[in-house]
Amino acid sequence: MQKVNLYDAKTHLSRIISKVQETGETYVIARNGKPMAKIVPLSAAEKTPRIGFMKGKISAPDNFNELNSDDISDQFYGK
């Protein structure tokens, strides 16, 4: 992880972003030595937590474990 002060980050932002893209390295931007922000590769920033990320957004019928393939097909196609 590279650390860069705010002035240098503003002055060399294009260069920093190119290095992040090329190397995958993270840059921390600091003001007066205190970390304020982080520049990370986009692929790292987009990662979604896998466990529980859909909690509360979808529901399953109470008898889900008892459904057969015809029941599942009917629900999938809205019958």
C-alpha positions as CSV (number, residue, x, y, z in Angstrom):
1,M,0.0,0.0,0.0
2,Q,1.4,3.4,-1.0
3,K,0.8,6.5,1.0
4,V,0.6,9.9,-0.8
5,N,-0.2,13.4,0.6
6,L,-3.2,15.3,-0.6
7,Y,-1.2,17.8,-2.6
8,D,0.7,15.2,-4.5
9,A,-2.5,13.2,-5.1
10,K,-4.1,16.2,-6.7
11,T,-1.0,17.0,-8.8
12,H,-0.5,13.4,-9.9
13,L,-3.9,11.9,-9.9
14,S,-3.8,10.5,-13.4
15,R,-0.4,8.8,-12.7
16,I,-1.7,7.3,-9.5
17,I,-4.8,5.9,-11.1
18,S,-2.7,4.4,-13.9
19,K,-0.5,2.7,-11.3
20,V,-3.6,1.4,-9.5
21,Q,-5.0,0.0,-12.7
22,E,-1.7,-1.6,-13.8
23,T,-0.4,-3.0,-10.5
24,G,-3.6,-3.4,-8.5
25,E,-1.9,-1.6,-5.6
26,T,-3.9,0.5,-3.2
27,Y,-3.0,4.2,-2.5
28,V,-3.9,6.0,0.7
29,I,-4.3,9.7,0.5
30,A,-3.3,11.6,3.7
31,R,-3.8,15.1,4.9
32,N,-1.1,16.2,7.4
33,G,-0.1,12.6,7.8
34,K,-3.6,11.4,8.6
35,P,-5.2,8.9,6.2
36,M,-8.3,10.5,4.6
37,A,-9.2,8.3,1.5
38,K,-8.2,5.2,-0.4
39,I,-7.8,4.6,-4.1
40,V,-8.3,0.9,-4.9
41,P,-8.7,-1.0,-8.2
42,L,-12.3,-1.0,-9.3
43,S,-12.6,-4.8,-9.2
44,A,-11.6,-4.8,-5.5
45,A,-14.2,-2.0,-4.8
46,E,-17.0,-3.9,-6.5
47,K,-16.8,-7.1,-4.4
48,T,-20.1,-7.9,-2.8
49,P,-20.2,-9.9,0.4
50,R,-21.6,-13.3,-0.5
51,I,-23.1,-14.5,2.7
52,G,-26.3,-12.8,3.5
53,F,-26.1,-10.1,0.8
54,M,-29.7,-10.8,-0.3
55,K,-31.2,-11.1,3.2
56,G,-34.6,-9.3,3.3
57,K,-34.7,-8.9,-0.4
58,I,-36.1,-12.2,-1.5
59,S,-38.4,-14.8,0.2
60,A,-38.9,-18.5,-0.1
61,P,-42.1,-20.4,0.6
62,D,-42.4,-22.1,3.9
63,N,-42.5,-25.5,2.2
64,F,-39.4,-24.8,0.1
65,N,-37.7,-28.0,1.1
66,E,-40.7,-30.1,0.2
67,L,-41.2,-28.7,-3.4
68,N,-40.8,-31.0,-6.4
69,S,-39.5,-29.9,-9.8
70,D,-43.0,-29.2,-11.1
71,D,-43.8,-26.9,-8.2
72,I,-40.5,-25.0,-8.7
73,S,-41.2,-24.7,-12.4
74,D,-44.7,-23.3,-11.7
75,Q,-43.3,-20.7,-9.3
76,F,-40.5,-19.8,-11.7
77,Y,-42.9,-19.2,-14.6
78,G,-45.5,-17.6,-12.4
79,K,-48.2,-20.2,-12.6
